[in-house]
Amino acid sequence: MDPSIEIAAPPRRQFILTAYENHLRREGQPPVSVFRFAEAHGFTEREFFAEFPSLEAVEHRWWVEKLDHVIGAVEQGPEWAGFSARHRMLAFLFAFAVASLDFRSLLLIRLHGPNILTNPPALAAFEDRFLTFAKSLLEHGRASGEIASRGPLDRLYPQAAWRLFRSVIDFHLRDTSPRYERTDAFIEKSTTVLFDLIGRQVLDSGFDLIRFLLPKWTSRT
């Protein structure tokens, strides 16, 4: 290589995000301090704080970027404009399940636990970004008549979509089937239940989901 050719260093902000990701993968926990994190990766505290106000902000940004990547990919698909809200949610969940294989170890660190109703503070921005996406998706469904308007209950729909997303992540992390085939089935059945709940056909899809999960539940007893 010609020594006169200089290779541009990655932008500091992206370098910090990558360094944080690698630290979390290796150690299973965030860095203990900005000073030690910066020293280990060859930059100063001043350089760090010029980009992020805290270590927590780094992780917030990292998760949001992962979610933005998936959302951007599905929204740019040629069929997106013609999709119903239900099919948009399905497209997103399938795409996220595939993309998450690149950072499954981090999901296991942050979200693999007994309670899917709570989230670590590090994922607060991740939830907020998803809720913004879900509100847009649900508004599309309301405009088309796919989603029923039930007055004050409408405010619960984005959180219901978030619980669906979290349950899919949790199921996927526990899934041991070949090529995560059961995750694909769970995505289809649980999404059907959600959209029947906010539509008009909850009973049939609810029973279908119960039949799907029943063998798994009974095998644990």
N, C-alpha and C positions, 0 to 999 in steps of 0.2 A: 504494500500500500504506500502511496506517495505521502511522505510525512508532511508535505506542504499543504495537503488537503485536510482541513479541519472538519471534524464531525460535530455538528451542533448538538449540544447537550439538551436533554429533554427539558421542557419547561419545569421550573421548580415545583409548581403546584402538582403536576402530574407525577413528578418524581416522588413527592411526599406521599401521595395517595398510594402509589405502587409499593413504597417502602413500608407503609402502614399495613397494607394487605399482606405482604410477605411476613411481617412480624407476627401478625395475628394468626396466620397459618402455622408458623413454626412454633410459637409459644402457647397458642391457645388462649391468650388473653392480651389486652391492650398493653402498650408500653407504660411503664410506671411513671415516667415524667417526660416532659418535652426535652429537657436538657439531655437525658440519657439517650432518647430516641434520636435527637439531632446529631449528637456526638457519634453514635454508632453508624450513621449514614452519611457523614461527611458534610454536614451543613450546620449553620449556627442557629441559635434560638431566634435571633433577629430575622433570619431568612424564613424560619418556620412561621413566626407570628406575622410576617408580612403577607402570608397566604391564608392562614387559618387562626382563629382566636383560641382554639383548644384542640386537644387530641380527639375529644368527642366530635368536634365539628368535622374532623377528617373522616371519621367513620360515617357520619351522617352523609357527607358528600359522596363517599364511595358507594354506599347502598343506593342512593338516589341515581347515580350514574348508571348502575347496573339495571335499575328499573327503567330509566329513560331509554336505554339501549333496546330493551325488549319492546316497550311501548312504541318507540319510533319505528322499529322493524315491522310490527304488525300493522301500524297505521299507514305505512307506505306500500303495503301489499296491494296488488291490483284489484282484489275483490273487496277490500275494506269498505269502500263507499256503499256497496250494495248489501252489506251484511246487516242483519237484525242485531239488536243489542245482545241477545243470547249468543249469536254466532261470534260477535266481537269478543265477548267474554271468553268463550271457548277458545278462540284463536289466541287470545292473550295467555290464558292458562297453559295451553299446550306449548306455546313458545317459551314461556317462563320455565316450565318443567325441563325443557331441552337445554335452555341457556344455563340453568342453575347447575348443570353437571360440571361447569367450569369453576364453580365456587361452592360446591356442595359441602366441603369441609367447613367453610365459614358459616353456612346455614346450620350445620350441626352444632357448631360452637354457640351460636346466638339463639337459635330457635328450637332446638331439639330438646323438649322438656315435657313434663306432664300436663301443663296447663296452656292451651292455645289461646286462652282469653286474655293473657297478659303478654306484654312485649318488653324487652329490655329497652332502657332509655336510648341506647345507641341506634335503635330502629325507629325512633319517633319521626324523623324526616322521611323515612321509607314509607311509613303508614300514610303520612300527609300527602306524599306524591301519588300513592295509589288512590287515595280518596279523591284527589283532583281528577284523576283518570276515570274513576268509577262514576263520579257525578256527571261527567261529560257523556259517558256511555249510557247512563240511565236516562239522561235528558233526551238522547237520541231515541231510546225506547218509548219514552212518554210521547214524544212528538209523532211517532209512527202509530201510536195506539197499542203497541205491544205490551206496555207496562200500565197497569191500572193506577189511577190517581185515587189515593185514599186519605186526602187531607193531611192532618198532622203526622200520620204514619209514614208519609213520603220521606220525612227527615231520617227515618231509620234505614232506608234502603242502602245508602252508601256504606253504613256500618255493617249491614248484612252482607254486602259484597266483600267487605274486608274480612269478615269471618269466613266467608267461602274461600277466599285467597289463602288465609292462614291455615284453614283445614286442609287445603290441597297441599300446601308446603309440608305440613305435619305428616300427612299420609305418605307423601313422596319420600320423606326422610326415613319413614318406617318400612317402606315397601322393599321386599326382598324378591319380588317376582322377576322372571327373566325380562330384561329390557323395560322394566317398570310397567308392565302391561296392566297391572291392577291400578296404577295411578291414572292411566288413560281412562279406564272404566270409571274410576271414582270422579274424575273431572267431569265426564259426561253426565253421570247420574246426579251429582251434587249440584251442578249448574242447572240442570233441568228442575230440580227441586226449588232452587232459589227463584228462577224465573216463573215457575208456576205459582209460587207464593206471592210474588208481586204481580202476577197475572191472574189466572183463573183456574188452574188445574193442579192443585197441590196434592190431592189424595193419591192419584194414580202414580205420580212420580215419586212420592214419599214412600209408598209401599215398595216400589221397585228398588229404591236405595236400601231400604231395610232388608229386602231379600238378598241384595248383593253383599251387605255387611254381615248378615246373620251367621254364615259359616265361620267367618273370622272371629266373631264374638264367642260363639259356642266352643271353638277350639281352645279358647283361653280358660274355660271353666273346667 
